Amino acid sequence: MTRSESALRDSHQGSKSYLRQIYPSSEPRGEADSKPGNDPEIDIIAVHGLDPLNNEEHGLSTWSQDGVTWLKDFLPHHHRVKPLRVLVFGYNSSAVFGASTAGVYGAAESLINQLSLVRKDCPMRPIVFVCHSLGGIVVKRAIVSAHTTDYYRNIYDSTKGVAFFATPHNGGNGVTFGDVLVRICRAVTGNARNDIMEALRRDLNIASHINRDFARRARGLRVLNFIETKPMAKPFLGIVVDRNSASLNWSEPAEIQVFMEATHRTICKYAQEDDLYEIVSENMVDLISWAAELQSQVIIATAPLPTSPSPDPDQFLPPPRYEERNLSHDSLVRQSTASTSSYPNNNEEIRDKGSYLFPPSPFLGTTMSAPQSYFEGESSLPSRPLPVWPIHMLPYIPQLKTKLVPRDELFQSMLTSLEDGGTVALYGLGGAGKSNLAARLAYWQIERNPQISVFWIHGGTVDSVSESFRMIAQKLQIGLLVRDGGERFKMMRDWLEEKKHGRWIMIIDGADDPAIFKQCENSDHDRQRQSSLESRTFMDFIPRCSHGQVLFTTKTHPAAAMYATRGAALQVSPLSSSDALQMLQNGLDNSVLLDDTLMATELVTSLHFLPLAIAQATSFMNRNYVTVTKYVEKIRDNTVLADLMTRPQASSSNAVYTTWTISFKMIRSERELAADLLAIISFLEQDRIPLSILGDIFGDTLNLIEAVGDLKDYSLISVCSKVETLNVHRLVQATTQHWLRESGTIEKWTVKALSALANHFPDASTRSLQSKCALYLPHCLKVLQSPHFNQTNDLTLAILQYKIGRYYHIIGQWSEARRWTSAAYTVRKENLGLSDASTLEAQEQMIHILRCLGDFDAAGKEAQSLKHLLKSLHGPKHPSTLCSYRLISSTFQDQSLFAPSLAAALKSFNGFKSLYSVSDPDNQDLLLSIARLGSIYTRIGEFGKAEELNLNLLKTFKRRNEENSVDALKVLYRLSYVQRAVGKYIESEETAKDCYQRYCIHLGSKHAETLKSYFSIGLSLQVQRKFEPAMEVYKKAVGYCREMVGESHVFTFISTFHLAQSLAEVGRLREAKGKFGEAMSGFEQMNPKQELEVAKCKEGIASVLRYSGSLSEAEGMYDQALKMGKSQKGKEGEILIALCWEGLGEIWRLRASEMEGKGKKSNLKKALKFEQLALECRKKVYRSNHPETRRTAELVMGILELLGDSGKLTSRMRSEYGSGGHQGLDTFDRETEIDDLISFE
């Protein structure tokens, strides 16, 4: 006796195999009249895998943990499950697999034999097998044996599904099937070599024989494959049965793959109803429910079948695609057929994508054929078999589910267009609900006319269309002996076009590739000869007549237009917001999950209002008890969103990603540029993508226009021709990136998008390109959020960061400018070094931004560092070094260090003068150095020099036709300052208004430069005592500053200070005091602290106190401001001191007005002393005929008159100063120019 024969004998005799009922309560076998309670509707048969210890209880312990067996303790009590009977099959697995193929055959025979005995009283009860690991091989062989043996045929017919737990079906990734089996053996036994392992190595035909035979006889069978994802630690390290081995590679929903966070050993053991078990139970209940429903549908033949039908060579192919269903009780009957369709197992294009609207399970159905012999010859055929009518070839979309989203208006349009034999083509984005509408039409037609036939054809491939036509012909019993496919299809078409045969509707679903319908495939026998029908296409075989209707579904409008040349092409758009929300609500099993209506709106918006996407989402939420809010929070990450859209759920036979991948592949094959365009678009902002950007990247060619048209045809983008922009939904972007990630090109395309934007982002310093920068900006920011960059992309990244920082700097958004420029500066410094030109470029830009932000100390240090570096690199007279001196002058002036500021400005000016005054007097650097001198001359009170320089610069700019350039407008703004300083108030107001209007035109009303010129108008109004309009200007200025640069910016403090002055002058003293306090607090917190500006605020508060009559408090505040002013160098300090003297003089004059006699005279003398001190300060800063000097002189002469001195002193003063008229204390001296602290180059 051979070893295999011995093992086979043991498998039958020594193993003591058994079939034991564990639910309901197990009863002793042999009691024929005993029946399980509750009338079970389904038999669950559990089969264990390999057990090296031959433990008799392994059949139960395989499914148990901690004393809990989920097959009897949990599953039968699920609220959705049908009444069950659960049986476990036990056998000597060591002997079985030690004998390899022979042992498996013996165990399978034992299983079906014992199963037939316990099912004598219920032979038609549906069966669902549940098996672990190698137990699945036993089950597959048992199904094959039941098919081939008449005695056990009822077991085969009753078997509806199998749930495989970590069962190997094949090899994969370079690993043979035998290697997988050996790996399982090693994982279970822990031995490197043993008898079982050697047997498996010797007889690897177990794979090819059993798997092939099972696949051929698996018609109508539905499979769950639970796949392990956690490696085992002991005794085998790693995944035992990986995804490649655990997959049958059948199309969904014939096979559903469920990935479990479990090892090979724990994947079938559950001690509690946790989240992991919930995944198992929900899938199992779906399978069981489907099996029960399928069995309840009575199969009745409406016409006699031929006694000896022709052999169907495809009868042993994998699961079919169609189900014929009993649709209207008695009036509709299910047809029996001797054939099914057969398509390539891995063809995504022909998956049943119509069943996503909450069908009861994710599996397909089929009809069972009458028994026949594969070897019967054609001679047994009758001369003319009778056809079956009506025929209902439908996808598995329950009728109720087609009504969840009414779309009544579109449905009525479809019906109208189909009247009198019309043709309609539905087109739209994958997942929009085209197949669902088509199914609804089929059910609608059958309800109104039960005798109408429905032919559902999958239009995804040549094979699927050809097979569908072949099936229709066979059901009609047409051309059974005809070998020429084209001739057979023609006979089918002619037969259907005859009105006497009845009404019909043909639905061709998923016809996305029009090229398929331009060809026809003949049979293999005829390919060697020239057929007369070879020129015919599939379109030629589609019948056209008044009693028949044809409906296509496709993704593109051009395809729809080709199909419906004599009909209507109707677009199926995503749902409206209200319909999408209603679908979401209807789809959730528990109202608790819909916890937030706003979140629900965000959810359906994120899902593009697509029915398929919403169905996937609701299914996931139901299964995992996830609320809408939690789901939305997760999908805000595009990676998570795309991942969820790749997973078909129990209520959806397909996934959004699956159907869109078909579109992606077709686009790539038709026009590669369109696929490249979609890849780039997926990284950009989803709205308002300018076509000009794409033109910059890909070239503004006709090919680009056609590529955009291709994407629009597939409804992946929408185009707004008026503004030449396109929009793409976030869901499209997320799935496109997932597609790139799966193809391993995500990093490549991220870098391409980055490089394209970095190279084409416009130069923001060119005014005409700034609007283009604004178009690019949101898309650049989106690309920069990508996580797929690495160090090799740093310098490209820095280019784009620098350009973005420059743009933000120019438009006045300085915080953002610092963020991006700092990032670029850091990258360049680390990768290229400090002395590289691009690093220096970024450093200089950073200095300007720091000045704008009021961080004068940091700006000054960076400027000094830059100067030293340039001087060491190029020498002191190089233009770059001279430019750095100009920059240092600005930073010194910002910090009120006027002497070093002037020295640096002169060094820059003299250096450029020596270089260009003769050869190039209009050199840009020379002109900017002159402007820098004009700015510092203004600050130190050299107004005559400043005015002359500014006027000459404006003439130069006008001569060069650059009077509206940014540099010219800065000089114009500075001129308005100088004009106020020399007392030309009206001219100053006109200049400021002219400057403001030009800035509005060229930079916009919200730009920082525009704001400064507007502020200058307020200053000019204020010195003319036009307090009310000045106050309105300052109010707006404060608002603009807060909006543009924030509460804590120096611009905001300066604007607030001047608003306080205006409020004081119009008598709103309480508000004025508060605003002075706000400004002072801001200046105190700046770094460095702005002592002079703080002192000005104290002087302003003192003036408010004086106006309100609090003279003692005012006097104390003036003393504080006076002390701070004396510590300041330069004319700014002198002006502040003059204001304080004047204020003190006014206090003593007011006190004198309340007294008589000697006291009054004494106080007037004190007032005179302070006013004379103020007059001396004025004369230091201004000339004698300056309005501010004359005004102070008027105050002195007024006091002299009160003292009775109208003699020579008064006459001499009137002769020197003239009569300026008393103007109060709202003077130029109290002006803080908004550009004093920040001088722009």
MARVEXZA-371777 format. One record per residue (C-alpha): residue in three letters; x, y, z. Coordinates in steps of 0.5 Angstrom, whole numbers, plus 500, padded with zeros to 3 digits. Example, Ala and Ser with C-alpha at 12.3 -4.5 7.8 and 13.67 -1.06 7.14 Angstrom:
ALA525491516/SER527498514/
This chain:
MET500500500/THR503507498/ARG504512503/SER498517499/GLU493511500/SER495510507/ALA493517508/LEU487517504/ARG485511508/ASP486514515/SER482520512/HIS476516511/GLN477511517/GLY482514522/SER481521522/LYS474520525/SER471526521/TYR464529524/LEU459534522/ARG457537528/GLN451542529/ILE453547534/TYR447552533/PRO441551535/SER443547541/SER447541538/GLU443534538/PRO445527538/ARG446525531/GLY441519528/GLU435522531/ALA431523524/ASP425526527/SER429531531/LYS429538528/PRO433545530/GLY428550533/ASN426556529/ASP426553522/PRO433555520/GLU433558513/ILE440558512/ASP446552513/ILE452555515/ILE458550515/ALA465551518/VAL471548516/HIS477548519/GLY485548517/LEU491544518/ASP492542525/PRO498538526/LEU496535533/ASN490532530/ASN485535536/GLU478533535/GLU476539538/HIS480543532/GLY473544528/LEU470548534/SER477551537/THR478554530/TRP473559531/SER473560538/GLN477564543/ASP477565551/GLY471560551/VAL467564546/THR465561539/TRP463567535/LEU459562530/LYS454560535/ASP455566540/PHE454572536/LEU453571529/PRO446568529/HIS444573534/HIS445579529/HIS439583528/ARG439583520/VAL441575520/LYS436570518/PRO435564522/LEU441559522/ARG443552523/VAL451552524/LEU455546523/VAL462545524/PHE466539520/GLY472536523/TYR477531520/ASN484529521/SER487535517/SER494532518/ALA493526515/VAL489529509/PHE494534507/GLY499529508/ALA496525503/SER496532499/THR491531493/ALA488524495/GLY487526502/VAL483533500/TYR479529495/GLY477524501/ALA476529506/ALA471533501/GLU467527499/SER466525507/LEU464533508/ILE459532502/ASN456525504/GLN455527511/LEU452534509/SER447530505/LEU445526511/VAL443531515/ARG440535510/LYS435530508/ASP429534511/CYS431540508/PRO435539501/MET434546498/ARG436550504/PRO441555502/ILE448553504/VAL454558506/PHE461555507/VAL466558512/CYS473556512/HIS480557515/SER486557511/LEU487550508/GLY480548510/GLY478552504/ILE481547499/VAL477542502/VAL471546501/LYS473548494/ARG474540492/ALA467539496/ILE463544491/VAL466541485/SER465534487/ALA457536489/HIS457538482/THR460532478/THR455527482/ASP448527481/TYR447524488/TYR450530491/ARG447535486/ASN442539491/ILE448541495/TYR451544489/ASP445547487/SER444550494/THR451552495/LYS450560495/GLY457563498/VAL463561501/ALA467566506/PHE474564506/PHE479566512/ALA486567510/THR485561504/PRO491561499/HIS488560492/ASN494561488/GLY501564489/GLY504571487/ASN510576487/GLY514570485/VAL512565490/THR509559487/PHE502556490/GLY506550493/ASP511555497/VAL505558500/LEU502552502/VAL509550505/ARG509557509/ILE502555512/CYS505548514/ARG511552517/ALA507557521/VAL502552524/THR507546526/GLY513550527/ASN518545524/ALA522547518/ARG521540515/ASN516535516/ASP512530513/ILE506534511/MET510539508/GLU514534504/ALA507531501/LEU505538499/ARG512540496/ARG511533492/ASP504534489/LEU503541487/ASN497539482/ILE493541488/ALA493548486/SER492547478/HIS487542479/ILE482544485/ASN482551483/ARG481550476/ASP475546477/PHE472550482/ALA473556478/ARG469553472/ARG464550477/ALA463557481/ARG457559477/GLY453564481/LEU457563487/ARG459569491/VAL465569495/LEU468573501/ASN476573502/PHE478575509/ILE485577508/GLU490578514/THR495584514/LYS499583521/PRO505578521/MET506573525/ALA511573530/LYS512566532/PRO513560530/PHE513564523/LEU515571522/GLY511575517/ILE505575513/VAL503567512/VAL498568506/ASP498575503/ARG493579498/ASN496576492/SER495569494/ALA489570498/SER485573492/LEU481569487/ASN482575482/TRP474575480/SER471582479/GLU467585484/PRO462583487/ALA463576485/GLU469576490/ILE469581496/GLN476582499/VAL476584506/PHE483586509/MET483585517/GLU488587522/ALA489580524/THR494574523/HIS493568520/ARG491565526/THR487570529/ILE483572523/CYS477567525/LYS477568532/TYR473573536/ALA472573543/GLN468580543/GLU464584539/ASP469589537/ASP470593531/LEU474588528/TYR469583529/GLU464588526/ILE467588520/VAL466580519/SER459580522/GLU457585517/ASN460582511/MET457575513/VAL450578514/ASP450581507/LEU452574504/ILE447570508/SER442575507/TRP443575499/ALA443567499/ALA436567503/GLU433572498/LEU436568492/GLN433562494/SER426565495/GLN426567488/VAL422561484/ILE425560478/ILE420558473/ALA420557465/THR416560461/ALA417556455/PRO419549454/LEU427548454/PRO430544448/THR431537451/SER438536448/PRO441543448/SER447544444/PRO453544449/ASP456551452/PRO463551452/ASP463556456/GLN459553462/PHE465552466/LEU468559466/PRO468564473/PRO462567475/PRO457571471/ARG455578470/TYR447578470/GLU441576474/GLU434575471/ARG429576477/ASN422575478/LEU420582478/SER412583479/HIS410576483/ASP406572478/SER406576472/LEU414576471/VAL417570471/ARG425568472/GLN428565466/SER432558466/THR438558461/ALA443553459/SER449559459/THR452565462/SER456570460/SER464570461/TYR468576461/PRO476576463/ASN476576471/ASN480582472/ASN477587467/GLU475593471/GLU471596465/ILE465591466/ARG464591473/ASP457592475/LYS457599477/GLY450600477/SER448597484/TYR451602488/LEU445605491/PHE444601497/PRO443594494/PRO442589500/SER448585499/PRO455587494/PHE454580490/LEU451578483/GLY446573482/THR445568477/THR440563474/MET442555474/SER441551468/ALA438545467/PRO443539467/GLN447537461/SER453533458/TYR459537456/PHE460531451/GLU453531448/GLY454533440/GLU450538436/SER446532432/SER442532438/LEU439539437/PRO432539435/SER431543428/ARG428549431/PRO428550439/LEU423555441/PRO425562444/VAL424564451/TRP420571451/PRO420575455/ILE427576457/HIS430580463/MET437581463/LEU438586469/PRO444588473/TYR443587480/ILE440593482/PRO434592487/GLN428596484/LEU427600490/LYS434603490/THR433606483/LYS428610486/LEU432613492/VAL434619488/PRO428621483/ARG431625478/ASP424626475/GLU425631470/LEU431628467/PHE427621467/GLN421624464/SER426627458/MET429620457/LEU422617456/THR420623451/SER426621447/LEU425614447/GLU418614444/ASP417611438/GLY424607438/GLY428613440/THR435612442/VAL438616448/ALA445616451/LEU446618458/TYR453621459/GLY456624465/LEU462623471/GLY463616473/GLY458615479/ALA453620477/GLY448615477/LYS447613470/SER447606471/ASN442607476/LEU437611472/ALA438606466/ALA436600471/ARG430605473/LEU428605466/ALA428598465/TYR424596472/TRP419602470/GLN418599463/ILE417592466/GLU412594471/ARG407597465/ASN408592460/PRO410585463/GLN411582456/ILE417587454/SER424584454/VAL430588457/PHE437586455/TRP442589459/ILE449589456/HIS456591459/GLY459596454/GLY466596457/THR470591452/VAL469588445/ASP469581449/SER463584453/VAL459586448/SER460580443/GLU458576449/SER452580451/PHE450579443/ARG452572444/MET447571450/ILE441574447/ALA442570441/GLN442564445/LYS436566449/LEU432567443/GLN435560440/ILE437564434/GLY443562430/LEU445556434/LEU449552429/VAL452559426/ARG459560427/ASP460566424/GLY459571430/GLY457577425/GLU452573421/ARG449571428/PHE448578431/LYS445580424/MET440574425/MET439577432/ARG438584430/ASP433582424/TRP429578429/LEU428583434/GLU426588429/GLU420584427/LYS414587431/LYS411581432/HIS416578436/GLY414584442/ARG417590445/TRP424590448/ILE429595451/MET436594450/ILE441598455/ILE448598453/ASP452600460/GLY459603460/ALA460604453/ASP465609454/ASP470607448/PRO466609442/ALA472605438/ILE469599441/PHE462600437/LYS466601431/GLN469594430/CYS466587430/GLU469580432/ASN468574429/SER469567431/ASP476564431/HIS473559426/ASP472565421/ARG478569422/GLN482565417/ARG477567412/GLN475574409/SER467574412/SER462578408/LEU460582415/GLU467584417/SER466591415/ARG460591420/THR461594427/PHE457593433/MET453599432/ASP450595425/PHE447590430/ILE444594434/PRO436593432/ARG432600431/CYS425600430/SER419603433/HIS417597438/GLY424597441/GLN428602445/VAL436603446/LEU439607451/PHE447608452/THR450610458/THR457613457/LYS462618461/THR463623455/HIS459627451/PRO462626444/ALA461618445/ALA454620447/ALA453624441/MET456618436/TYR451613439/ALA445618439/THR445621432/ARG438620431/GLY436621439/ALA438625445/ALA444626449/LEU442627456/GLN447629461/VAL447626468/SER450631473/PRO451630480/LEU445631485/SER443638487/SER445639494/SER438638497/ASP437631493/ALA444629496/LEU443631503/GLN436627502/MET440621500/LEU445621505/GLN439622510/ASN436616507/GLY442612507/LEU444612514/ASP441606518/ASN441610525/SER439618525/VAL444618531/LEU449618525/LEU447624522/ASP449629528/ASP450635524/THR447638518/LEU452643517/MET457637517/ALA452634512/THR452639507/GLU460639508/LEU460632507/VAL456632500/THR460638498/SER466634499/LEU463628495/HIS462632489/PHE454630490/LEU455624487/PRO451618489/LEU456613488/ALA460617493/ILE455618498/ALA453611498/GLN460609499/ALA460614505/THR454612508/SER455604508/PHE462606511/MET458610517/ASN453605518/ARG458599518/ASN463602523/TYR458607526/VAL461613525/THR458620525/VAL457625519/THR462629523/LYS467624525/TYR467622517/VAL468629515/GLU474630519/LYS477624517/ILE476626509/ARG479633510/ASP485630509/ASN485628501/THR489622502/VAL484619507/LEU478622502/ALA481618496/ASP483612500/LEU475611502/MET473612495/THR477606493/ARG473601498/PRO467599495/GLN462597501/ALA457592503/SER452597499/SER456598493/SER459593488/ASN463599486/ALA468604488/VAL468612485/TYR476610484/THR475604480/THR470607475/TRP474614475/THR480610474/ILE477607467/SER477614465/PHE484616467/LYS486610463/MET482612457/ILE484619457/ARG492617458/SER491612452/GLU487617447/ARG491623449/GLU497623454/LEU497631454/ALA490631457/ALA493626462/ASP499630464/LEU494636465/LEU490632469/ALA496630474/ILE498638474/ILE491640476/SER490635481/PHE496639485/LEU493646484/GLU487650488/GLN480647485/ASP477653483/ARG479659478/ILE485655475/PRO487660469/LEU488657463/SER494662462/ILE498658467/LEU497651463/GLY499655457/ASP505657461/ILE507650463/PHE505646457/GLY505651451/ASP499655449/THR497650443/LEU492647440/ASN494641443/LEU493644450/ILE486646448/GLU484639445/ALA487636452/VAL482641456/GLY476639452/ASP478632453/LEU478633460/LYS471637460/ASP468631456/TYR469626461/SER466631466/LEU472631470/ILE473639469/SER468645468/VAL471651464/CYS468658464/SER470661457/LYS468668460/VAL474669464/GLU478663461/THR479659468/LEU477652469/ASN475648476/VAL476641478/HIS472638484/ARG477636490/LEU474629489/VAL477629482/GLN484631485/ALA484627491/THR483620486/THR487623481/GLN493623486/HIS491616489/TRP492614481/LEU499617481/ARG500614488/GLU498607486/SER502608479/GLY509610483/THR509617480/ILE506622485/GLU513624487/LYS515625480/TRP508629478/THR509633485/VAL516636483/LYS513637476/ALA508642478/LEU513645483/SER518646478/ALA513649473/LEU510654478/ALA517656480/ASN519657473/HIS513661471/PHE511665477/PRO511672474/ASP516677476/ALA512681481/SER516688481/THR514688474/ARG507692475/SER504689469/LEU505682471/GLN502683478/SER495681476/LYS498675473/CYS502674480/ALA495674484/LEU492669479/TYR498664480/LEU498665488/PRO493660490/HIS495655486/CYS502656488/LEU500655495/LYS496649494/VAL502646491/LEU507648497/GLN502644501/SER504637498/PRO508632503/HIS512629497/PHE518634497/ASN525632499/GLN531635500/THR533634492/ASN527639491/ASP529644496/LEU532649491/THR526649486/LEU522650492/ALA526656494/ILE525659488/LEU518659488/GLN518661496/TYR522667494/LYS518669488/ILE512669493/GLY515673498/ARG517678493/TYR510679491/TYR507679498/HIS512684500/ILE510689494/ILE503688495/GLY504690502/GLN502683506/TRP509683510/SER508678515/GLU506673509/ALA512676505/ARG517675511/ARG514667512/TRP516666505/THR522670504/SER525667510/ALA524660508/ALA527661501/TYR533665505/THR534659510/VAL534654504/ARG539658500/LYS544659506/GLU544652507/ASN545649500/LEU549655497/GLY552659502/LEU552666504/SER556669499/ASP551666493/ALA548671489/SER541668490/THR542668498/LEU544675498/GLU538677494/ALA533673499/GLN537677505/GLU536684502/GLN529682501/MET528680508/ILE531687510/HIS526691507/ILE520686509/LEU523687517/ARG523694516/CYS516694513/LEU514690519/GLY517695524/ASP523690526/PHE528696526/ASP533692530/ALA533686526/ALA533690520/GLY539694522/LYS543688524/GLU542684517/ALA543690513/GLN550691517/SER551684516/LEU550684508/LYS554690507/HIS560687511/LEU559681506/LEU559685500/LYS565689502/SER569683503/LEU567680496/HIS567686492/GLY570692495/PRO568698497/LYS566701491/HIS562696487/PRO555697486/SER553692490/THR556695496/LEU554702495/CYS547699494/SER548696501/TYR550703504/ARG543706501/LEU540700505/ILE544701511/SER542709511/SER534707511/THR535702517/PHE539708521/GLN533713519/ASP528708522/GLN531708528/SER532716528/LEU540715528/PHE540721523/ALA547722523/PRO550715521/SER544715516/LEU546721513/ALA553719512/ALA551712509/ALA547716504/LEU552720502/LYS557715501/SER552711497/PHE550717493/ASN558719492/GLY560712490/PHE554712484/LYS556719482/SER563717481/LEU561711477/TYR555714473/SER554722473/VAL558722466/SER557716463/ASP550715465/PRO546720469/ASP540717469/ASN542711472/GLN537707477/ASP542706482/LEU544714482/LEU537716482/LEU535712488/SER541714492/ILE539721490/ALA532720493/ARG535717499/LEU538723500/GLY532727500/SER529723505/ILE534724510/TYR534731509/THR527732510/ARG528728517/ILE533733519/GLY530739517/GLU534741511/PHE527742507/GLY530746502/LYS535741499/ALA530736500/GLU525740496/GLU530741490/LEU532734490/ASN525731489/LEU523736484/ASN529735480/LEU528727481/LEU521728478/LYS523732472/THR528726471/PHE522721471/LYS518725467/ARG523726462/ARG524718462/ASN516717461/GLU516714468/GLU512719472/ASN508714474/SER513709476/VAL513706483/ASP520710484/ALA517717482/LEU510716486/LYS515715492/VAL518722490/LEU512725489/TYR509723496/ARG516725499/LEU515732496/SER508733499/TYR511732506/VAL517737504/GLN511742502/ARG508742509/ALA515743512/VAL516749508/GLY509752509/LYS506750503/TYR500747505/ILE495748499/GLU500745495/SER502740499/GLU494738499/GLU494738492/THR501734491/ALA498728496/LYS491728492/ASP495727486/CYS499722489/TYR494718492/GLN490718485/ARG496715481/TYR497710487/CYS490708486/ILE490707479/HIS497703479/LEU497699486/GLY490699488/SER486703494/LYS488697499/HIS496698498/ALA501700503/GLU503706499/THR496708497/LEU495708504/LYS501713506/SER499718500/TYR492718503/PHE494719510/SER498725507/ILE492728505/GLY490728512/LEU496731514/SER495737509/LEU488738511/GLN490738519/VAL495744518/GLN490748514/ARG485747520/LYS480743516/PHE479738522/GLU473735521/PRO475732514/ALA482730517/MET479726522/GLU475722517/VAL481721513/TYR485718519/LYS479714521/LYS479710515/ALA487710515/VAL486707522/GLY481702519/TYR486700513/CYS492699517/ARG488694522/GLU486690516/MET492691512/VAL498690517/GLY495689524/GLU493692530/SER501692532/HIS504695526/VAL507702527/PHE503704521/THR497703526/PHE500707531/ILE502713527/SER494713524/THR491713531/PHE496718534/HIS494723528/LEU486721529/ALA487723537/GLN490730535/SER484731530/LEU479729535/ALA482733540/GLU481739536/VAL474738534/GLY473738542/ARG472730543/LEU477730548/ARG475723552/GLU476719545/ALA482723544/LYS485722550/GLY484714549/LYS487714542/PHE493718545/GLY494712550/GLU493707545/ALA498710540/MET503711546/SER502704549/GLY504701542/PHE510705541/GLU513703548/GLN512696546/MET516696539/ASN523694539/PRO527698539/LYS522703543/GLN520709540/GLU522714545/LEU521720541/GLU514718539/VAL512716546/ALA514723548/LYS509726542/CYS504722545/LYS505725552/GLU505732549/GLY498730546/ILE495727552/ALA498734556/SER494738551/VAL488734552/LEU488735559/ARG490743558/TYR483743554/SER479740559/GLY482745564/SER486740568/LEU492744568/SER496741574/GLU496734571/ALA497737564/GLU503741567/GLY506734569/MET505731563/TYR508737559/ASP514736564/GLN515729562/ALA515730555/LEU520735555/LYS525731559/MET524726554/GLY525731548/LYS531734551/SER534727551/GLN533726543/LYS538729538/GLY536733532/LYS531737530/GLU525732531/GLY527733539/GLU527741538/ILE520741535/LEU518737541/ILE521741546/ALA518747542/LEU511744543/CYS512743550/TRP514750552/GLU508753548/GLY504748552/LEU507750558/GLY506758556/GLU499757555/ILE497754562/TRP500760565/ARG497764560/LEU490761562/ARG492761570/ALA493769569/SER486770566/GLU483767572/MET487772577/GLU488780577/GLY493784580/LYS500782581/GLY499775581/LYS496776574/LYS502779571/SER507774575/ASN503769571/LEU503772564/LYS511773565/LYS512766566/ALA507765560/LEU512769556/LYS518766558/PHE516759556/GLU513762549/GLN520765548/LEU523759549/ALA519756544/LEU520761539/GLU528760539/CYS527753538/ARG522754532/LYS528759529/LYS533753530/VAL529749526/TYR525753521/ARG526760518/SER523766521/ASN518767515/HIS515759516/PRO508759518/GLU510755525/THR515760527/ARG510766525/ARG505763529/THR509762535/ALA511769535/GLU504771535/LEU503768541/VAL509772544/MET506778542/GLY499777544/ILE502776551/LEU506782551/GLU500786549/LEU497783555/LEU503786559/GLY502793556/ASP508792552/SER506795545/GLY513798544/LYS519797540/LEU520790542/THR513788539/SER514793533/ARG521789532/MET517782532/ARG512784527/SER517787523/GLU521780523/TYR515775523/GLY510779520/SER502777522/GLY501770521/GLY495770525/HIS493765531/GLN493758529/GLY492754535/LEU497748537/ASP495744531/THR501745527/PHE506741523/ASP511741529/ARG506735532/GLU506731525/THR509724525/GLU509722518/ILE507715516/ASP514715512/ASP518718518/LEU520711521/ILE520707514/SER523710508/PHE522706502/GLU527705496/
